[in-house]
Each structure stands twice: as C-alpha cells, then as structure tokens.
Amino acid sequence: MSRKEYESYSEEDTFDIAFELSKTVSKGTIITLNGDLGTGKTVFTKGFGAGLGIDDVINSPTFTIMKIYESGRMPLYHFDVYRIEDIGEMDEIGYEDYFFGEGVCLVEWAENIPELIPKDAIKVSIEKDPEFGFEFRRIVVESVNELIK
C-alpha cells in the first residue's frame, strides 16, 4: 500500500495537488474522492481535469450523478453518488462502461457504493482541520499500486 499525505492551505494548493496526481494515472484508473461537504472535492476535480488537459468547465454532478469530459488526453468520468439509494441505479446509467472504459473515473461519495469499487482504486480523502486555519485541508492519497510520486 502506497500512502501520501499533502497539506493544502488554499484552493490553489488543492488544485495543484490534483493536477500533479492526474499525471500519474492511466486509462481504467478509478479514484474515490471522500470528504465532507465543502472540503474541496470539486476544486480537486477541477485540478485533476486541468492536469488531463480538459478545457471544459468542471462542476459537481450532484443532480445528474455523472458528467463526462472528453477534451483532454483521456476522458474524465466524474461521478457523484451521494444521492444513490439503490445500487441498481448505477446499473441503469451503465457505470461499467465508464469504470472499465477508456478514461479515468473520479467517484465522489464512493462509500455509498462500496461493492462496486475495485480493490485497486486510488482513495483520496480530503479533511478540514480548523486548528490550521479555515482554508487548510489534509489530503491523503492511498493506492495498492505505486502510482504516487
């Protein structure tokens, strides 16, 4: 297990951390993105997308479950499964085509669908720690593979 911890003191830091992580992934990579509301998951996704060369506006797919961005070096499939109540909803949107497709998947709130997340998924956790200031975030990246630089 590979584990790397980052400290972010601004949205720009969070963006840059994700930008750098995007350079280490290949097609078929699944990244779970966990953190409370307002921790910076969308900022992280914007940085990740920019690192893939995506020039589209990236925002949270909270009400659509998934958004597809195809303008970069590989497609980005951005899932927000916060509102998934039944695992069958994932089947209905054809999640397997994306999880095992030609791009990379970022899955927010993946703890709601643990049975669908492969063991080799990269896990990213973003946490606030008010002791270090309002903007501070601790970002932990874990992977069974040695992808983390």
Secondary structure, DSSP 4 states (H G I P E B T S, - for coil): -EEEEEEESSHHHHHHHHHHHHTT--TT-EEEEE--TTSSHHHHHHHHHHHTT--S-----TTTSEEEE-SSSS-EEEEE-TT--STHHHHHTTHHHHHTSSSEEEEETGGGSGGGS-TT-EEEEEEE-GGG-TT-EEEEEEESSS---
